[in-house]
Amino acid sequence: MSPYRRAWIIWTTATIVGFAVIETLALMTGDMDNTLSAHLRLWLGLDPGKPWGIAGGIAFLAFCAWLAWHIVFDRDKK
C-alpha cells in the first residue's frame, strides 16, 4: 500500500469518526442547533437568512454537484 493511500485512509477514518462523535454529542443535547446541518445553514447564510444566503446555498449545491461528477465520471484515463 502506498503512503498516500495509507494517509488518505487515516484522514478519511479520522474525519468520519470525528463527525460521528461530535454529531452524536450534539444530538444527545437535544438542541438541533448544535448539529453539522445547523452549522452549515448558519455558515451559508441560510438560517437565519442573510443577504448572501441564496448565493451560499447555490454555491454549496454547485460544489456538491461538481464533487459528484468529479468522483463518478471524471476519472483519469490510464
Secondary structure, 3 states (H helix, E strand, C coil): CCHHHHHHHHHHHHHHHHHHHHHHHHHHHCCHHHCHHHHHHHHCCECCECCCHHHHHHHHHHHHHHHHHHHHCCCCCC
